[in-house]
């Protein structure tokens, strides 16, 4: 019964702490640590047996690493494999090497110095992902690169835990080699079992269509592997992680992850609570300055190493600054590693207490560090003296701005950018692409695309793309902060530029209009339109009614989205808008009534209220055309009129068999 009372006290305290964390907008991890600090033996002593909580915490760690392993699917990792296999080793190796060197110079023995490097090399996957998701930056360049490095760090916990027995002294150290051999044997057995046995077991559980059976099978697999690892003298977390990795290779990984996540979150709270119980507040009171300096040292060191990694990877300045700010904290797996090191006598208790306090400070400061990173990135972009490799590569000869005028600048070469470039090429529109992914730039440049490398939030990159002479700019990147910076910068450089920005959420529309965007396309709104369109077609609603409804909703929706900026228009602007005049380009088709006739003969202005202001004939643009000159098939008329007057002219310009 005492165990149930302890659990109830901790859960009730955690609920209150989480409520306060929500009000104060601080990471929930700090709330869990605070509960442990207050309820533990160093606080009010509400929980009499910390070892009971540690048992629950061990379950939480096993479920955490089990779920981390299940997320290592080949499909999800293919997009970030460069950051994983290039950025990950560079970041971990750089951080570990520098900490090892500094610790040796400070007089620490090699085992303790190596452990310090391993603890500092890991960052918090849970905190970073949650922070980036809240800012809608997980799909941004710095978000994806940070995610790749985090996954590499999580995988590295296996060899780190296997190395710990070799770092012990005395009797423990003598058995280290055998434990490592057992660990290697365990990895071989788990891999073999995963290939042959686990998919079959999960298939039988899934075929029963019994959710309880599937869930219990997952938990049985997780805890069996955790127990087997523990029985071999290894951490139970290693067995759980390997089991998760094996399941990630099967077709059941997504369903398995969804079933385990609620249990993982509950038991993980006990893990962080147990850490709080182990913290001694006397250390904070006695050595506050040294702990604060230690936290600052860790943050600065890790941020600089990450930024150096970004430079080696060829990332632009803004991306590497934001990536450094995001990965500057100590990770939750470092606590797992540190506890195991304490149990083996490698890490002294006083150093462990100092590490806990400094690590918690770095983790709690992550949201603030990310905000500071954005400020520093904005300030850094104002300086013009950065090396060219941090900004942009030379523009290809066929895209040099001396040869460009009135062109289109496409910023971002994902799905939207590719489709836009394809449409521009088909329409005979000259364009230049700006992309921050160096691999994409080199690949597309080899195909002949007019693409340059760089971060569009740099003024020098926009000028390299000829933004001063461009007719339009389309921003289709996944970083909301960068989109705002680019729109503002482009509007300042070229006041007459036509700017279209794509954004993800409706709440980002108004700020972009205020910064100078002419059009903002919110994915959230367009997705809703596409959904109801398909639903109506499924219910056999006539196509003309569907199209009419789409037009009405788009017109009303975008008018509503732009209403907040209408108050800033001048009287002349409002008069121009209220007139309802639009400019369109209409092509004269072969066999139409207009071929061979002049503008004077067609008399569009008198008959339809339409004014022809220019004619594009091949590469030539004829402004204020002669009304007596005959029109040719293929001519594109640039006309000015009320939208309701266009259909009559369109019928004249179409081929007679279509009219």
N, C-alpha and C positions, 0 to 999 in steps of 0.2 A: 504493500500500500504506500510505503514511503516513496517508491519510484513514481507511482501515479501522481502523488502530491507534488513531487519535484517537477514533473512534466507539466502539470497544470500551472504551477507558478511561472515557469519559463514561458509557456504559451501565452498566458495572460499578460505577462510583462512585455513579450515581443509584440503583441497586438497594440499595446499602448505606445511602445517605442516606434513602431511602423507608422502609427497615426501622426506622431510628432515629426517623424522624418518627412512624411508627405507635406505637412504644413510648412516645414523649414526648407523643403526642397534639397535635402541632403541624401546621400546614398543609404539604402536600407541596411547595408552591411554595417554602417556605423551604429544603427539602432540595435542590431543583434549583439555587436561587441559591447555596447553600453549595458545591455541587459545582463550579459555575463559578468561584466565588471561590478555591477551593483548587487546582483544576486549571489555572486560567488564568494569564496572564502576570504578574499581580500576586500570585499564590500560588506554588505549587511549580513551575509551568511544565510540567506533564505534557503539555499539549496545545500543540504548537509553533505551530499556525496558527489563531488565533481566527477568521480570516476564513472558513475552511472551515466552522466551526460556524455562523457567521452565515448562510451560504448555506442550511444545513439549517434554521436558525431562520426564514428568510424563507419556506420551504415550510410550516413549522408555523404561522406567522401567517396565511398565505393559507388553509390548511385550517381554522384556527380561525374566521376571518370567513366562510368558505364555509359552515360548519356553523351559525354564528350566523344567517346570512341564511336558511338553510333552515328555521329554527325560527320564522320570522315568518309563520306561517299565519294566515289570517283567523279561523279557528275558535278557535285558542288565544289570540288577542289580543282577542277580543270581550269576554272576562270582565274584562280589565284595561285596557280602552281609556280609562276615565276617569283612571286613574293615569298612563297613558302620555301622553295628550294634554293633561292639566291639570297633574298632578303633575310630569311630566318637564320641561316648559318652565320651570315655576316653580323647580325644584331646580337645573337647569343654569344658567338665567339668574341666579338669586340667587347661586350659588357663583361663577360667572364674573364677575359684576359686582362683588362684594365683593373678590375677589382682584385684579381689574383696578384698582380704586380704591386698595387697599392698596399694590400694587406701584408705581403712579404716585406716590403720596405718598412712597414710599421712594426715588424718584429713578430708577426704571427707565424705559427708553424704551417707547413705546406698543406696539410689536411684541412685545417681551419680556414686558410686563405682560399683554397679551392672551393670549399663549401660556401663561403661568402660570395664568391663569383657566381656559383650556381643559383643561390637564393636571389641575387640581384638581377640575374638574366631573365627571369620569368616576369610576365606582366599579367594583369587580371583580365581574363577573357570575359567573364560575366559583367564586370563593371564597364569595360570599354564598349562591348557590344550594346549594352543597355543605354549608355550615354550617347552613342552614335545613332541608335535607333530613335531616341527621343528628339534628336536634332535632324532626323531624316538624312543622315550623312553616311549610313552604312554602305550604300551603293556608290558613293563618291570615290574618286581615285585614292584619297588618303584613307578612306574607310576600307576599301578592298585590299589595299596593301597592308594596312594594319591587321586585318583579319587573317591574311596569309601568314604573317609573322607569328600571330597568336597561336594559330593551329600548329605551326612547327614547334613552338615552345611547349604546347600541351603534349605533343608526341615525345618530346625530349625528356619528359618526366620518367619514362621507362628506364633509359640507360642511367639517368641520374640516380634513381632509386637502387639500381643494381650496383652502382659504384659505391654507394654508402658503406656496405660491409667491408670493402677494401680499405676504407679510410679510418676504420676504428683502430684501437690500440689494444695491446695485450691479448687476452683470450679471444675477444670479439674479432680483432683483426686477423688472428690466425685462422679463423673459420671463414673469412671473407671469400677466399677463392672458391671454396666449396659452394657457398651460397650463390655466387655468380654463376657457377656451372649449373646449379639447380635452376636458377632463373632462366638461363639459356635453354635448358631442357623444357622448362615450363612453356616458354614461348613457342618452341617447336611443337609440343603436344597441343597447345591451344590452336595453333595454325592448322595442324592436321585435323583436329576435331572440328574446327570451323569449316574447313573445306568439305568434310565428309559427313559429319554428324549433325551439327547445329541446324543447317537449312532443313534437313529432313525432320528433325524434332519440331521446329517451328511450323513446318508445313502441316504436320499432324495436328498441332494445336490450332492453327488457323482454320483447317478444314472442318473442325468441330463446330465452328461458328459460335463458340462460347467465349465471350470476352474475358470472363474470369479465368478460364483455362489458359488463354493466351498470356494474360498478365502474370499469372502464377508461374508459368513456364519461363517467362523472361526473368522474373525475380529469382527463380531457382537457378537459372544459368549464371546470373550475376553473382549470387552469393556462394554458389559452388566454386566458381573460379576464384573468388576472393578468399574463401576458406582454403582452397588448395594452395594458393600463393602463400598464405600465412603459415600453412603447415610445412612449407619448404623454407621458412625463415625469411620470406620476403614480405613486403607491405601488401595487405589485402587489396589496396587500391590498384596495384599493378595487374592483378588477375582480373579485376572488374574492367579496367581499361582495355585489356586485350580481348575480353569477351565482347565488349562493345564494338571494337574494330572488326572482329569477325562477323558480327551481325550486320554491320554497315555494308558488307559485301553482298548481302542477301536482298531479296525483294521485300522483306518484311521490316526494313530499317525504319521507314517513316512511321508505320503503325506502332512499332515498338517504342520509338522515341516519344510518341504522343501518350502512350500508356504509362511510361516511367516518369515523365516530367513532373506531375503533381507530387509523387512520392519523393522525388529528388529534392524539390524545393522545400518540402516540410523538413526532411532530415538534414538538409544543408543548413537550415537555420540553427539546428543543434550544434553543427560543426563550428559556426562562427560564435555562437553563445559559449561553447567550451573554450574557444580561444580567449574570449573576454574574461572567463573565470581564471585563466592562467596568467592574465596580465596583473601586475602588481602596481597599483597607483602610486606607491611610494617612489617608484623609479621615475615617474613623471614629475613628482614634486621635488625629488632630490637632484635630478639632472635634466631639467627642462631645456636648457640651452643646448646641451650636447645632443639630445634627442632631436630637437628642431634642426640643428645643423646637419645631423645625420640624414634626416628626411630630405632637406634641401640638396645635400650632396648626391643622394640617390636619384632624385628627380633630374637634376642638371646633368649628371653623368649619363643616365639612360636616355634622356632627350638628345644629347649630343651624339651618342652612339647611333641612335635611330636616324638622326639627320644625316650622319655620315654614311649610313647604309643607303639612305635614299639617294645621296649623291652618286654613290657607286652604281646604283640601279638606274641612274639616268632620270630620276624624277625631277619635276620642276620645283622651284623654290617654295611656292605656297603649299604644295602637297607634302614636302618633307618637313616643313615647320609644323603643320597640323598633325602629321603622323608622329612626330617626336613628342608633341604635347599629349597625344592620346595614349602613348605607350610608356609614359614616364613613371608609372606606379609599380609597386610590388604586387605579385599575383597571389591568388588564393592557394595555388599549388605550391608556392614557396612555403606556406605555413605547414602543408603536409610534409614537405621535405625537411623543414626545420624540426618538427615534432619527432620525426624518425631519427634525426641526427641527435637530438637530446636523449632519446631513449637508448641510443647506442654509445652515449658518452662522448660524442664528437664535439657537440656544441655546449659550452658552459652555460649554466643557468643565468648568470648576470648578463652575458652577451645576448642570450635568447630574449630576455626581458627587454633589453634596449632595442633589439631588432623588431620585436612585436610592436612596440610603441611607435618607432619610426615608420614601419611598414604601414600601420594603420593610418598614420598621417598622410602618407603618399596616396593611399587608396581613397581616403575621404576627400582629397583635394582634386581628384580627377575631373569632375565637371568644371571646377574653376580653372584648372589648367587648360582644358579644351577651349574655354572662352578666351583665356589669355593668348592661346595659340592663334586664334582668329585675329585678335588685335595686333599681335606681333606680325602676322602675315600681311595684314593690310598696311602696316607701317613700313615693312620691308619692301613692299612692291613700289613704294614711292621713290625709293633710291634708284638711280639710273646706272650705278656703277657695278652691278653684279656681273660676274663672268657670263659669257654668252651661253655656256652649257647649262646654266640654271634657268635660262629664259627660253631661247629658241635656237634651232639649227638654221643655217642659211636657207632661204626660200628657193625652191627649184627654179631653174631658169624659165620654164614656161609659166611660172606663177609669180614672177617678179613684179613688183608694184609699178615699175616703169612701163610695163606693157599692159597694165590693168587700169580700167576706168569704167565706172558704172557696173561693177561686178557684184557678185554675191559672196559674202563670207559666211561659211558654215563652221560653227564652233562646237565641236564634238562629233565623233564619227562612230557612234553606236548605231542602233537600228534606225532611229529617226534621221540621223545624219547621212547614213548610206542611202536611204530612200530619197532624201532630198537631193543628194548629189546625182543620183540616177535620173531623177525628174529634171533637174537643171540641165544635165547633159542632153537629154532627149529634147528639151525645149530650146537648145542652142544658147543657154545662158552661161556666161563665163563665171567661174566660181573658184574660190580658194578655201581649203579646209584647214582648220587648226585643231590639232589633237595632242593631248598630253601623254598618250601611251606610245612610248618610243618604238615598241615592237610593231604596233599597228601602223605607225608612220612609215617605217622602213618597208613593211610588207606592201602597203598601198602605193608607196612611191615607186616601187619596182614595177607596179602594174600601170604606171603612168598617171596616177591621180595627182592633181596639183595640191599637195598636202605639206604642211610644215609642222614641225614639232614645237610645242611650247604651251605654257599656261596662259589662257586668254585673259586672266586677271592682271597680267603684266602689260603695261602700256606699250613697251617695245615690241611685244609679240603682235598686238593688234596693228601697230603701225607697219610691222613687217608684212602683214597680210593686206596692206593697202587700205586700211579702214577709212582714211581720209577721202579716198576717191571711190569707195564702194557705194553702191546704191542701197543695199540691204544687208542686214546682219541677222542671222538666225542662231539663237543660243539653245542647244539641245544637250546639255550636260546634266549630271545627276547631283550636283553639289549646289544646294540652295544659296549658300553664302557666296559662292563664286559667281553664280548667276547674277545676284544683286550687284556685286562689284563690277562685273563685266558690263552690265547695262548702264550703270552710272558712268563708268570710264568711257565707254563708246559714245554716249551722248555728249560728254564733255569734249571729246576729240572731234566729233563730227555732228554738229547740231542738226543737220538736215538728213541724217541717216535714218532709214526705216528699220526699226528694230522689232523683231519677233522673238519672244522668249517662251520656252516651254517650261512649265513647272508641274509639280506633282500634286499639290494641294491648293484648294481654293483660297485659304488664308494668305497664300503668298502672292496672290494676284495684285491686290491693291498696292503693296509696297513697290512692286516692279513697275506699275504704271506711274507711280510718283517719282521713281528714279529716271523715267524717260522712255520706257518701252511703249511702242505704238500698238502692239498686239501681244497679249499673253494668252497662251493656250494651256489651260489646266487639265492634266490627265484625268483627274478625278471627275470633272464634268463631262469630258468626252467619253469616258468609260461608261458613265451612267446613260448617256445617249445611245451608245452602241448596245448596251444591255436591253433597254426597253425596245429598241428597234428589232432586235432578234426575237424578243418575246412576242411582239405584235405579228411578225411574219409567221411565227410558229402557230399562232391562233388564226392564220389565214385572213388577217386584216388586209384589205386592198392596198396595193403598192402605192397608189397615188395618195391615199390617206396617210400612210406611213411617212412618205417623203414630206408631205405638207406639215405633219406634226413635228418631224425632225427640224424642218426649217423654222417653224414657229418657236420651238423650244430653244434652238440655238440663238435665234434673234433675241428672244426675251432674256435668255440666260446671260449672254455676253453684254447685253445692255445693262442688266442688273449688276454684273461684275464691274462694269466701267462707270457706274453711276457715282461712285465715290470720288472719281476724278473730275466729274463734270462741273463741280462747283468751282474749279480752278480755271475754267475756260473764260476767255474774253468775250465781249459782246460780238465782235466780228467772227470769232470762232463759232459761237452758238448760231449766228445767222447762217454761216456756211453749212453747218451740220443740219440745220432745220430745213435747208433747201432740198436735201435728199439727193444731191447730185453725186454720181459715181463715174469713175473712169474705167473703161474696159477695153480689152483688145479682142477684136473679132476678125477671123480669117475668112477671106473670099474663097469659096470652094470651086473646084473645076465644074463647069456646067451651070453655075448660078446665074441669075438674072443680071447681076452686077458686072460680069465679065465683059469688057469692051465698052462699057458705058462710063460716063464721067459723073463726078459728084453733082455737077449742075443738073444733069439729066435725072439723076436719082432723087435729088432734092430731099435728102433725109431730114434736114432741119424743119422744113415746112410740113412734110407729111407725118413725121414721127417725133419731132422735137429733139432730134439727135444731132450733135455737132461733131464733125470729124476734125480732130486737131492735128493728126499726124498719120503718116502711112509708113509702115516698115516693109521695104521691098528688098528681100535678100538681106545683105549686110548693111544696106543703106536705110537711114531714117529720114523721111521727108517731112519736115515740119512746115505747117501752114501750106498744105498742098494746093496746086493749081486746080481749081474746080473744073477746068475744061479738059484736063488730061484723062485719058481712058484708064480704067482700073484693070489689073491683071489678076488671073487666078493665082492664088498663093499670097496675094497682098494681105497684110495685117493692118486693119484700120484701128487706130486709137481714137475712141469716141467718148464724148462727154454727154451724159443725159440722166434723166430720172430713171431709176431701175425699171419702172413699169413700162417704159418706152422701148426697152431693148428687144423684146420678142418680135416686134414688127420688122425691125432691121435685120434680125437674125434670119428670119424667113427669106428675105431678099438675098442674103449672102450664101445660103445653103444651095446645094445642087438641086436642080429642078425636080429630079426624081424623088428627092427627100422632102421637098417643100410641100 
